[in-house]
Amino acid sequence: MLKEHLGYVADHIRLDRFRAAIAQTINAGDRIADLGCGSGILGLLCLRAGAGRVYGIDSTAMIEMARETFSRAGWAERVTCIRGHSHRVVLPEPVDVVICDHVGYFGFDYGIVHTLQDARRRFLKPGGTLIPARIRLRLGAVESEKCRDKAEGWRAESVPDEFHWLRQHTVNAKHAVELPPKALLGAPAVLGDIDLYTDNPDFFSWTAELRIQRDGIMHGLAGWFECELAEDVWMTNSPLAERPIQRSQAFLPIDEAVPVKTGDSVKARVMARPADHLIAWVVDFPATGRRFSHSTWQGLLLAPEDLMRSRPDRVPRLSREGQARITVLGYCDGKRTAREIEQAVLRDHPNLFPSPEEISRFVARALGQDTE
Ligand SMILES: C[S@@+](CC[C@H](N)C(=O)[O-])C[C@H]1O[C@@H](n2cnc3c(N)ncnc32)[C@H](O)[C@@H]1O
């Protein structure tokens, strides 16, 4: 986790872009919600620019690192760190600015649409500012053996034949790739724009026509973003940009490598339900009439029980783990210590799991997760 955040904090172009947006937006004393604050870097930039208070919110243990960083830097008085999922957090006051970097690889694939929508409605003052404000999605046709290998990995010669069927999952998945500009078969198209100040639908459907500008072999689509952080302050992970941030692009494979010629046009449709992490893509080659249709739904390794579980008419019964969790939490009466609870569980429920060590680990996990 720290390695990922080091990547964010050490990306000086990304920080420059956010710094510029913050300088343009923030007034002395402003209240800020730093959504998915991670290391706390965006909140820190806001404080340096004069923010009066930062609410840093993160659902992971990164919040402790953020808390410690703010404290060591002398900002503890002006920061409130909250561990929790932003949709469940309640702030004590409305804020002037909501800031986040939830743009993922493709722009919409890290949940920014519904996360900012919720934050805009519940955290932001009327007339307040969102950073980012808008996302432009780009789409390009790609020739890249490296990308192809990501989709074909399970069918590689070195992989025993019995596993080759798993290729159907990787060819229906979104892959993170680092594209060189020469991998593009033509100029990218604008796939769509997402205005984060308005209510957006749960389901998006975008189409684009991709002009092929050199002969080659098409292996799939690549998507990336241009994100407007503030007026005229843009941040991008475009493989064509002079100063891109250090972020992969999204590669969406097609089932077969297709030869294309200069002047061809390829039609692409991308559909997404970002809140459910579902993306579908259809690629048409009008010159030959060929069509490829994929979706991350087909790429999920779903067992029949997983599908059953999503049926609203099923009658849920507690799993063994669920029952065990209730047992453990039943001992939390606001008086017993963690050690006393562990001992009580070991004494009263010696068969909760196959070994006392596993019971102790489970108790520690349940108490760590579900108690304060
Ligand atoms: C892409 S990182 C960005 C971290 C930091 N804001 C930065 O710019 O370097 C996203 C962070 O948001 C957190 N996160 C994602 N969705 C969240 C949510 N809905 N509520 C709280 N934290 C969330 C993740 O745990 C992760 O630390």
The ligand as a Tripos MOL2 file, in Angstrom:
@<TRIPOS>MOLECULE
LIG
   27    29     1     0     0
SMALL
NO_CHARGES

@<TRIPOS>ATOM
      1 C1         -5.8550    7.0850   -5.7990 C.3       1 LIG1
      2 S1         -5.5650    7.1190   -4.0680 S.3       1 LIG1
      3 C2         -5.2850    8.8290   -3.8650 C.3       1 LIG1
      4 C3         -4.6730    9.1770   -2.5430 C.3       1 LIG1
      5 C4         -4.4160   10.6570   -2.3280 C.3       1 LIG1
      6 N1         -5.6310   11.4370   -2.3320 N.3       1 LIG1
      7 C5         -3.4570   11.2010   -3.3650 C.2       1 LIG1
      8 O1         -3.9040   12.0250   -4.1660 O.co2     1 LIG1
      9 O2         -2.3090   10.7870   -3.3870 O.co2     1 LIG1
     10 C6         -7.1910    6.8720   -3.4800 C.3       1 LIG1
     11 C7         -7.3570    6.6760   -1.9740 C.3       1 LIG1
     12 O3         -8.7470    6.7630   -1.6950 O.3       1 LIG1
     13 C8         -9.1520    5.7460   -0.7810 C.3       1 LIG1
     14 N2        -10.5740    5.5510   -1.1060 N.ar      1 LIG1
     15 C9        -11.1040    5.1640   -2.2810 C.ar      1 LIG1
     16 N3        -12.4310    5.2960   -2.2790 N.ar      1 LIG1
     17 C10       -12.7530    5.7940   -1.0450 C.ar      1 LIG1
     18 C11       -13.9730    6.1610   -0.4240 C.ar      1 LIG1
     19 N4        -15.1280    6.1100   -1.0850 N.pl3     1 LIG1
     20 N5        -13.9380    6.5910    0.8470 N.ar      1 LIG1
     21 C12       -12.7780    6.6860    1.5270 C.ar      1 LIG1
     22 N6        -11.5860    6.3640    0.9750 N.ar      1 LIG1
     23 C13       -11.5820    5.9300   -0.2930 C.ar      1 LIG1
     24 C14        -8.1940    4.6150   -1.0150 C.3       1 LIG1
     25 O4         -8.0410    3.8690    0.1660 O.3       1 LIG1
     26 C15        -6.9010    5.3530   -1.4040 C.3       1 LIG1
     27 O5         -6.1050    5.5960   -0.2740 O.3       1 LIG1
@<TRIPOS>BOND
     1     1     2 1
     2     2     3 1
     3     2    10 1
     4     3     4 1
     5     4     5 1
     6     5     6 1
     7     5     7 1
     8     7     8 2
     9     7     9 1
    10    10    11 1
    11    11    12 1
    12    11    26 1
    13    12    13 1
    14    13    14 1
    15    13    24 1
    16    14    15 ar
    17    14    23 ar
    18    15    16 ar
    19    16    17 ar
    20    17    18 ar
    21    17    23 ar
    22    18    19 1
    23    18    20 ar
    24    20    21 ar
    25    21    22 ar
    26    22    23 ar
    27    24    25 1
    28    24    26 1
    29    26    27 1
@<TRIPOS>SUBSTRUCTURE
     1 LIG1         1 GROUP 0 **** ****
